[in-house]
Amino acid sequence: MADDDRAGDAALAQALRAARAHADAASQVARFLNRMGAVPDAAGITELASLLAREELTRDDRASALRAAGLGVPSLDPEAA
């Protein structure tokens, strides 16, 4: 296998890991919202903020990994110009 093929496989594997991490983060937000009451308390707001920050970070990681694997979609990528 050529070095380019190995690098491409590694980049694709990293993109898959990043996509799974983002899906997990989004699922955690959904689980939180499912159990949250109509009016969250201060601890609930703090937990939600943390979950949303993690979801945003994993989304950014996923987008970067996809770009590195050559799978960026310019019309959806805010960093594409």
Distance bins in CASP14 RR format, pairs under 12 A and 6 or more apart:
PFRMAT RR
TARGET T0000
AUTHOR 0000-0000-0000
RMODE 2
METHOD distances of the structure
MODEL  1
1 7 0 0 0 0 0 1 0 0 0 0 0
1 8 0 0 0 0 0 1 0 0 0 0 0
1 9 0 0 0 0 1 0 0 0 0 0 0
1 10 0 0 0 0 0 1 0 0 0 0 0
2 8 0 0 0 0 1 0 0 0 0 0 0
2 9 0 0 0 0 0 1 0 0 0 0 0
3 9 0 0 0 0 0 1 0 0 0 0 0
3 10 0 0 0 0 0 1 0 0 0 0 0
4 10 0 0 0 0 0 1 0 0 0 0 0
4 11 0 0 0 0 0 1 0 0 0 0 0
5 11 0 0 0 0 0 1 0 0 0 0 0
5 12 0 0 0 0 0 1 0 0 0 0 0
6 12 0 0 0 0 0 1 0 0 0 0 0
6 13 0 0 0 0 0 1 0 0 0 0 0
7 13 0 0 0 0 0 1 0 0 0 0 0
7 14 0 0 0 0 0 1 0 0 0 0 0
7 68 0 0 0 0 1 0 0 0 0 0 0
7 69 0 0 0 0 1 0 0 0 0 0 0
7 70 0 0 0 0 0 1 0 0 0 0 0
8 14 0 0 0 0 1 0 0 0 0 0 0
8 15 0 0 0 0 1 0 0 0 0 0 0
8 16 0 0 0 0 0 1 0 0 0 0 0
8 65 0 0 0 0 0 1 0 0 0 0 0
8 68 0 0 0 0 1 0 0 0 0 0 0
8 69 1 0 0 1 0 0 0 0 0 0 0
8 70 0 0 0 0 1 0 0 0 0 0 0
8 71 0 0 0 0 0 1 0 0 0 0 0
9 15 0 0 0 0 0 1 0 0 0 0 0
9 16 0 0 0 0 0 1 0 0 0 0 0
9 69 0 0 0 0 1 0 0 0 0 0 0
10 16 0 0 0 0 0 1 0 0 0 0 0
10 17 0 0 0 0 0 1 0 0 0 0 0
10 65 0 0 0 0 0 1 0 0 0 0 0
10 68 0 0 0 0 1 0 0 0 0 0 0
10 69 0 0 0 0 1 0 0 0 0 0 0
11 17 0 0 0 0 0 1 0 0 0 0 0
11 18 0 0 0 0 0 1 0 0 0 0 0
11 64 0 0 0 0 0 1 0 0 0 0 0
11 65 1 0 0 1 0 0 0 0 0 0 0
11 66 0 0 0 0 1 0 0 0 0 0 0
11 67 0 0 0 0 1 0 0 0 0 0 0
11 68 1 0 1 0 0 0 0 0 0 0 0
11 69 1 1 0 0 0 0 0 0 0 0 0
11 70 1 0 0 1 0 0 0 0 0 0 0
11 71 0 0 0 0 1 0 0 0 0 0 0
11 72 0 0 0 0 0 1 0 0 0 0 0
12 18 0 0 0 0 0 1 0 0 0 0 0
12 19 0 0 0 0 0 1 0 0 0 0 0
12 65 0 0 0 0 1 0 0 0 0 0 0
12 66 0 0 0 0 1 0 0 0 0 0 0
12 68 0 0 0 0 1 0 0 0 0 0 0
12 69 1 0 1 0 0 0 0 0 0 0 0
12 70 0 0 0 0 1 0 0 0 0 0 0
12 71 0 0 0 0 1 0 0 0 0 0 0
13 19 0 0 0 0 0 1 0 0 0 0 0
13 20 0 0 0 0 0 1 0 0 0 0 0
13 65 0 0 0 0 1 0 0 0 0 0 0
13 68 0 0 0 0 0 1 0 0 0 0 0
13 69 0 0 0 0 1 0 0 0 0 0 0
14 20 0 0 0 0 0 1 0 0 0 0 0
14 21 0 0 0 0 0 1 0 0 0 0 0
14 61 0 0 0 0 1 0 0 0 0 0 0
14 62 0 0 0 0 1 0 0 0 0 0 0
14 64 0 0 0 0 1 0 0 0 0 0 0
14 65 1 0 1 0 0 0 0 0 0 0 0
14 66 0 0 0 0 1 0 0 0 0 0 0
14 67 0 0 0 0 0 1 0 0 0 0 0
14 68 1 0 0 1 0 0 0 0 0 0 0
14 69 1 0 0 1 0 0 0 0 0 0 0
14 70 0 0 0 0 0 1 0 0 0 0 0
14 71 0 0 0 0 0 1 0 0 0 0 0
15 21 0 0 0 0 0 1 0 0 0 0 0
15 22 0 0 0 0 0 1 0 0 0 0 0
15 61 0 0 0 0 1 0 0 0 0 0 0
15 62 1 0 0 1 0 0 0 0 0 0 0
15 63 0 0 0 0 1 0 0 0 0 0 0
15 64 0 0 0 0 1 0 0 0 0 0 0
15 65 1 0 1 0 0 0 0 0 0 0 0
15 66 1 0 1 0 0 0 0 0 0 0 0
15 67 0 0 0 0 1 0 0 0 0 0 0
15 68 1 0 0 1 0 0 0 0 0 0 0
15 69 1 0 1 0 0 0 0 0 0 0 0
15 70 0 0 0 0 1 0 0 0 0 0 0
15 71 1 0 0 1 0 0 0 0 0 0 0
15 72 0 0 0 0 1 0 0 0 0 0 0
16 22 0 0 0 0 0 1 0 0 0 0 0
16 23 0 0 0 0 0 1 0 0 0 0 0
16 62 0 0 0 0 1 0 0 0 0 0 0
16 65 0 0 0 0 1 0 0 0 0 0 0
16 66 0 0 0 0 1 0 0 0 0 0 0
16 69 0 0 0 0 1 0 0 0 0 0 0
16 71 0 0 0 0 0 1 0 0 0 0 0
17 23 0 0 0 0 0 1 0 0 0 0 0
17 24 0 0 0 0 0 1 0 0 0 0 0
17 58 0 0 0 0 0 1 0 0 0 0 0
17 61 0 0 0 0 1 0 0 0 0 0 0
17 62 0 0 0 0 1 0 0 0 0 0 0
17 65 1 0 0 1 0 0 0 0 0 0 0
17 66 0 0 0 0 0 1 0 0 0 0 0
17 68 0 0 0 0 0 1 0 0 0 0 0
17 69 0 0 0 0 0 1 0 0 0 0 0
18 24 0 0 0 0 0 1 0 0 0 0 0
18 25 0 0 0 0 0 1 0 0 0 0 0
18 57 0 0 0 0 0 1 0 0 0 0 0
18 58 1 0 0 1 0 0 0 0 0 0 0
18 59 0 0 0 0 1 0 0 0 0 0 0
18 60 0 0 0 0 1 0 0 0 0 0 0
18 61 1 0 1 0 0 0 0 0 0 0 0
18 62 1 0 1 0 0 0 0 0 0 0 0
18 63 0 0 0 0 1 0 0 0 0 0 0
18 64 1 0 0 1 0 0 0 0 0 0 0
18 65 1 1 0 0 0 0 0 0 0 0 0
18 66 1 0 0 1 0 0 0 0 0 0 0
18 67 0 0 0 0 0 1 0 0 0 0 0
18 68 0 0 0 0 1 0 0 0 0 0 0
18 69 0 0 0 0 1 0 0 0 0 0 0
18 71 0 0 0 0 0 1 0 0 0 0 0
19 25 0 0 0 0 0 1 0 0 0 0 0
19 26 0 0 0 0 0 1 0 0 0 0 0
19 58 0 0 0 0 1 0 0 0 0 0 0
19 59 0 0 0 0 1 0 0 0 0 0 0
19 61 0 0 0 0 1 0 0 0 0 0 0
19 62 1 0 1 0 0 0 0 0 0 0 0
19 63 0 0 0 0 1 0 0 0 0 0 0
19 64 0 0 0 0 0 1 0 0 0 0 0
19 65 1 0 0 1 0 0 0 0 0 0 0
19 66 1 0 0 1 0 0 0 0 0 0 0
19 69 0 0 0 0 0 1 0 0 0 0 0
19 71 0 0 0 0 0 1 0 0 0 0 0
20 26 0 0 0 0 0 1 0 0 0 0 0
20 27 0 0 0 0 0 1 0 0 0 0 0
20 58 0 0 0 0 1 0 0 0 0 0 0
20 61 0 0 0 0 0 1 0 0 0 0 0
20 62 0 0 0 0 1 0 0 0 0 0 0
20 65 0 0 0 0 0 1 0 0 0 0 0
21 27 0 0 0 0 0 1 0 0 0 0 0
21 28 0 0 0 0 0 1 0 0 0 0 0
21 54 0 0 0 0 1 0 0 0 0 0 0
21 55 0 0 0 0 1 0 0 0 0 0 0
21 57 0 0 0 0 1 0 0 0 0 0 0
21 58 1 0 1 0 0 0 0 0 0 0 0
21 59 0 0 0 0 1 0 0 0 0 0 0
21 60 0 0 0 0 0 1 0 0 0 0 0
21 61 1 0 0 1 0 0 0 0 0 0 0
21 62 1 0 0 1 0 0 0 0 0 0 0
21 65 0 0 0 0 1 0 0 0 0 0 0
22 28 0 0 0 0 0 1 0 0 0 0 0
22 29 0 0 0 0 0 1 0 0 0 0 0
22 54 0 0 0 0 1 0 0 0 0 0 0
22 55 1 0 0 1 0 0 0 0 0 0 0
22 56 0 0 0 0 1 0 0 0 0 0 0
22 57 0 0 0 0 1 0 0 0 0 0 0
22 58 1 0 1 0 0 0 0 0 0 0 0
22 59 1 0 1 0 0 0 0 0 0 0 0
22 60 0 0 0 0 1 0 0 0 0 0 0
22 61 1 0 0 1 0 0 0 0 0 0 0
22 62 1 0 1 0 0 0 0 0 0 0 0
22 63 0 0 0 0 1 0 0 0 0 0 0
22 64 0 0 0 0 0 1 0 0 0 0 0
22 65 0 0 0 0 1 0 0 0 0 0 0
22 66 0 0 0 0 0 1 0 0 0 0 0
23 29 0 0 0 0 0 1 0 0 0 0 0
23 30 0 0 0 0 0 1 0 0 0 0 0
23 55 0 0 0 0 1 0 0 0 0 0 0
23 58 0 0 0 0 1 0 0 0 0 0 0
23 59 0 0 0 0 0 1 0 0 0 0 0
23 62 0 0 0 0 1 0 0 0 0 0 0
24 30 0 0 0 0 0 1 0 0 0 0 0
24 31 0 0 0 0 0 1 0 0 0 0 0
24 51 0 0 0 0 0 1 0 0 0 0 0
24 54 0 0 0 0 1 0 0 0 0 0 0
24 55 0 0 0 0 1 0 0 0 0 0 0
24 58 1 0 0 1 0 0 0 0 0 0 0
24 59 0 0 0 0 0 1 0 0 0 0 0
24 61 0 0 0 0 0 1 0 0 0 0 0
24 62 0 0 0 0 0 1 0 0 0 0 0
25 31 0 0 0 0 0 1 0 0 0 0 0
25 32 0 0 0 0 0 1 0 0 0 0 0
25 50 0 0 0 0 0 1 0 0 0 0 0
25 51 1 0 0 1 0 0 0 0 0 0 0
25 52 0 0 0 0 1 0 0 0 0 0 0
25 53 0 0 0 0 1 0 0 0 0 0 0
25 54 1 0 1 0 0 0 0 0 0 0 0
25 55 1 0 1 0 0 0 0 0 0 0 0
25 56 0 0 0 0 1 0 0 0 0 0 0
25 57 1 0 0 1 0 0 0 0 0 0 0
25 58 1 0 1 0 0 0 0 0 0 0 0
25 59 1 0 0 1 0 0 0 0 0 0 0
25 60 0 0 0 0 0 1 0 0 0 0 0
25 61 0 0 0 0 1 0 0 0 0 0 0
25 62 0 0 0 0 1 0 0 0 0 0 0
26 32 0 0 0 0 0 1 0 0 0 0 0
26 33 0 0 0 0 0 1 0 0 0 0 0
26 51 0 0 0 0 1 0 0 0 0 0 0
26 52 0 0 0 0 0 1 0 0 0 0 0
26 54 0 0 0 0 1 0 0 0 0 0 0
26 55 1 0 1 0 0 0 0 0 0 0 0
26 56 0 0 0 0 0 1 0 0 0 0 0
26 57 0 0 0 0 0 1 0 0 0 0 0
26 58 0 0 0 0 1 0 0 0 0 0 0
26 59 0 0 0 0 1 0 0 0 0 0 0
26 62 0 0 0 0 0 1 0 0 0 0 0
27 33 0 0 0 0 0 1 0 0 0 0 0
27 34 0 0 0 0 0 1 0 0 0 0 0
27 51 0 0 0 0 0 1 0 0 0 0 0
27 54 0 0 0 0 0 1 0 0 0 0 0
27 55 0 0 0 0 1 0 0 0 0 0 0
27 58 0 0 0 0 0 1 0 0 0 0 0
28 34 0 0 0 0 0 1 0 0 0 0 0
28 35 0 0 0 0 0 1 0 0 0 0 0
28 47 0 0 0 0 1 0 0 0 0 0 0
28 48 0 0 0 0 0 1 0 0 0 0 0
28 50 0 0 0 0 1 0 0 0 0 0 0
28 51 1 0 1 0 0 0 0 0 0 0 0
28 52 0 0 0 0 1 0 0 0 0 0 0
28 53 0 0 0 0 0 1 0 0 0 0 0
28 54 1 0 0 1 0 0 0 0 0 0 0
28 55 1 0 0 1 0 0 0 0 0 0 0
28 58 0 0 0 0 0 1 0 0 0 0 0
29 35 0 0 0 0 0 1 0 0 0 0 0
29 36 0 0 0 0 0 1 0 0 0 0 0
29 47 0 0 0 0 0 1 0 0 0 0 0
29 48 1 0 0 1 0 0 0 0 0 0 0
29 49 0 0 0 0 0 1 0 0 0 0 0
29 50 0 0 0 0 0 1 0 0 0 0 0
29 51 1 0 1 0 0 0 0 0 0 0 0
29 52 1 0 0 1 0 0 0 0 0 0 0
29 53 0 0 0 0 0 1 0 0 0 0 0
29 54 0 0 0 0 1 0 0 0 0 0 0
29 55 1 0 1 0 0 0 0 0 0 0 0
29 56 0 0 0 0 0 1 0 0 0 0 0
29 58 0 0 0 0 0 1 0 0 0 0 0
29 59 0 0 0 0 0 1 0 0 0 0 0
30 36 0 0 0 0 0 1 0 0 0 0 0
30 48 0 0 0 0 0 1 0 0 0 0 0
30 51 0 0 0 0 1 0 0 0 0 0 0
30 52 0 0 0 0 0 1 0 0 0 0 0
30 55 0 0 0 0 1 0 0 0 0 0 0
31 47 0 0 0 0 0 1 0 0 0 0 0
31 48 0 0 0 0 0 1 0 0 0 0 0
31 51 0 0 0 0 1 0 0 0 0 0 0
32 40 0 0 0 0 1 0 0 0 0 0 0
32 43 0 0 0 0 0 1 0 0 0 0 0
32 44 0 0 0 0 1 0 0 0 0 0 0
32 45 0 0 0 0 0 1 0 0 0 0 0
32 46 0 0 0 0 0 1 0 0 0 0 0
32 47 1 0 0 1 0 0 0 0 0 0 0
32 48 1 0 0 1 0 0 0 0 0 0 0
32 49 0 0 0 0 0 1 0 0 0 0 0
32 50 0 0 0 0 1 0 0 0 0 0 0
32 51 1 0 1 0 0 0 0 0 0 0 0
32 52 0 0 0 0 1 0 0 0 0 0 0
32 54 0 0 0 0 0 1 0 0 0 0 0
32 55 0 0 0 0 0 1 0 0 0 0 0
33 40 0 0 0 0 1 0 0 0 0 0 0
33 44 0 0 0 0 0 1 0 0 0 0 0
33 47 0 0 0 0 0 1 0 0 0 0 0
33 48 0 0 0 0 1 0 0 0 0 0 0
33 51 0 0 0 0 1 0 0 0 0 0 0
33 52 0 0 0 0 0 1 0 0 0 0 0
33 55 0 0 0 0 0 1 0 0 0 0 0
35 44 0 0 0 0 0 1 0 0 0 0 0
35 47 0 0 0 0 0 1 0 0 0 0 0
35 48 0 0 0 0 0 1 0 0 0 0 0
35 51 0 0 0 0 0 1 0 0 0 0 0
36 43 0 0 0 0 0 1 0 0 0 0 0
36 44 1 0 0 1 0 0 0 0 0 0 0
36 45 0 0 0 0 1 0 0 0 0 0 0
36 47 0 0 0 0 1 0 0 0 0 0 0
36 48 1 0 0 1 0 0 0 0 0 0 0
36 51 0 0 0 0 0 1 0 0 0 0 0
37 44 0 0 0 0 1 0 0 0 0 0 0
37 45 0 0 0 0 0 1 0 0 0 0 0
37 48 0 0 0 0 0 1 0 0 0 0 0
39 45 0 0 0 0 0 1 0 0 0 0 0
40 46 0 0 0 0 1 0 0 0 0 0 0
40 47 0 0 0 0 1 0 0 0 0 0 0
40 48 1 0 0 1 0 0 0 0 0 0 0
40 49 0 0 0 0 0 1 0 0 0 0 0
40 51 0 0 0 0 0 1 0 0 0 0 0
41 47 0 0 0 0 1 0 0 0 0 0 0
41 48 0 0 0 0 0 1 0 0 0 0 0
42 48 0 0 0 0 0 1 0 0 0 0 0
42 49 0 0 0 0 0 1 0 0 0 0 0
43 49 0 0 0 0 0 1 0 0 0 0 0
43 50 0 0 0 0 0 1 0 0 0 0 0
44 50 0 0 0 0 1 0 0 0 0 0 0
44 51 0 0 0 0 1 0 0 0 0 0 0
44 52 0 0 0 0 0 1 0 0 0 0 0
45 51 0 0 0 0 0 1 0 0 0 0 0
45 52 0 0 0 0 0 1 0 0 0 0 0
46 52 0 0 0 0 0 1 0 0 0 0 0
46 53 0 0 0 0 0 1 0 0 0 0 0
47 53 0 0 0 0 0 1 0 0 0 0 0
47 54 0 0 0 0 0 1 0 0 0 0 0
48 54 0 0 0 0 0 1 0 0 0 0 0
48 55 0 0 0 0 0 1 0 0 0 0 0
49 55 0 0 0 0 0 1 0 0 0 0 0
49 56 0 0 0 0 0 1 0 0 0 0 0
50 56 0 0 0 0 0 1 0 0 0 0 0
50 57 0 0 0 0 0 1 0 0 0 0 0
51 57 0 0 0 0 0 1 0 0 0 0 0
51 58 0 0 0 0 0 1 0 0 0 0 0
52 58 0 0 0 0 0 1 0 0 0 0 0
52 59 0 0 0 0 0 1 0 0 0 0 0
53 59 0 0 0 0 0 1 0 0 0 0 0
53 60 0 0 0 0 0 1 0 0 0 0 0
54 60 0 0 0 0 0 1 0 0 0 0 0
54 61 0 0 0 0 0 1 0 0 0 0 0
55 61 0 0 0 0 0 1 0 0 0 0 0
55 62 0 0 0 0 0 1 0 0 0 0 0
56 62 0 0 0 0 0 1 0 0 0 0 0
56 63 0 0 0 0 0 1 0 0 0 0 0
57 63 0 0 0 0 0 1 0 0 0 0 0
57 64 0 0 0 0 0 1 0 0 0 0 0
58 64 0 0 0 0 0 1 0 0 0 0 0
58 65 0 0 0 0 0 1 0 0 0 0 0
59 65 0 0 0 0 0 1 0 0 0 0 0
59 66 0 0 0 0 0 1 0 0 0 0 0
59 76 0 0 0 0 0 1 0 0 0 0 0
59 77 0 0 0 0 0 1 0 0 0 0 0
59 78 0 0 0 0 0 1 0 0 0 0 0
60 66 0 0 0 0 0 1 0 0 0 0 0
60 67 0 0 0 0 0 1 0 0 0 0 0
60 77 0 0 0 0 0 1 0 0 0 0 0
60 78 0 0 0 0 1 0 0 0 0 0 0
60 79 0 0 0 0 1 0 0 0 0 0 0
61 67 0 0 0 0 0 1 0 0 0 0 0
61 68 0 0 0 0 0 1 0 0 0 0 0
62 68 0 0 0 0 0 1 0 0 0 0 0
62 69 0 0 0 0 0 1 0 0 0 0 0
62 71 0 0 0 0 0 1 0 0 0 0 0
62 72 0 0 0 0 0 1 0 0 0 0 0
62 76 0 0 0 0 0 1 0 0 0 0 0
62 77 0 0 0 0 0 1 0 0 0 0 0
63 69 0 0 0 0 0 1 0 0 0 0 0
63 70 0 0 0 0 0 1 0 0 0 0 0
63 71 0 0 0 0 1 0 0 0 0 0 0
63 72 1 0 0 1 0 0 0 0 0 0 0
63 73 0 0 0 0 1 0 0 0 0 0 0
63 74 0 0 0 0 0 1 0 0 0 0 0
63 76 0 0 0 0 1 0 0 0 0 0 0
63 77 1 0 0 1 0 0 0 0 0 0 0
63 78 0 0 0 0 1 0 0 0 0 0 0
63 79 1 0 0 1 0 0 0 0 0 0 0
63 80 0 0 0 0 0 1 0 0 0 0 0
64 70 0 0 0 0 0 1 0 0 0 0 0
64 71 0 0 0 0 0 1 0 0 0 0 0
64 72 0 0 0 0 1 0 0 0 0 0 0
64 77 0 0 0 0 1 0 0 0 0 0 0
64 78 0 0 0 0 0 1 0 0 0 0 0
64 79 0 0 0 0 1 0 0 0 0 0 0
65 71 0 0 0 0 1 0 0 0 0 0 0
65 72 0 0 0 0 1 0 0 0 0 0 0
66 72 1 0 1 0 0 0 0 0 0 0 0
66 73 0 0 0 0 1 0 0 0 0 0 0
66 74 0 0 0 0 0 1 0 0 0 0 0
66 76 0 0 0 0 1 0 0 0 0 0 0
66 77 0 0 0 0 1 0 0 0 0 0 0
66 79 0 0 0 0 0 1 0 0 0 0 0
66 80 0 0 0 0 0 1 0 0 0 0 0
67 73 0 0 0 0 1 0 0 0 0 0 0
67 74 0 0 0 0 1 0 0 0 0 0 0
67 76 0 0 0 0 0 1 0 0 0 0 0
67 77 1 0 0 1 0 0 0 0 0 0 0
67 78 0 0 0 0 0 1 0 0 0 0 0
67 79 1 0 0 1 0 0 0 0 0 0 0
67 80 0 0 0 0 1 0 0 0 0 0 0
70 77 0 0 0 0 0 1 0 0 0 0 0
71 77 0 0 0 0 0 1 0 0 0 0 0
72 78 0 0 0 0 0 1 0 0 0 0 0
72 79 0 0 0 0 1 0 0 0 0 0 0
72 80 1 0 0 1 0 0 0 0 0 0 0
73 79 0 0 0 0 0 1 0 0 0 0 0
73 80 0 0 0 0 1 0 0 0 0 0 0
74 80 1 0 1 0 0 0 0 0 0 0 0
74 81 0 0 0 0 1 0 0 0 0 0 0
END
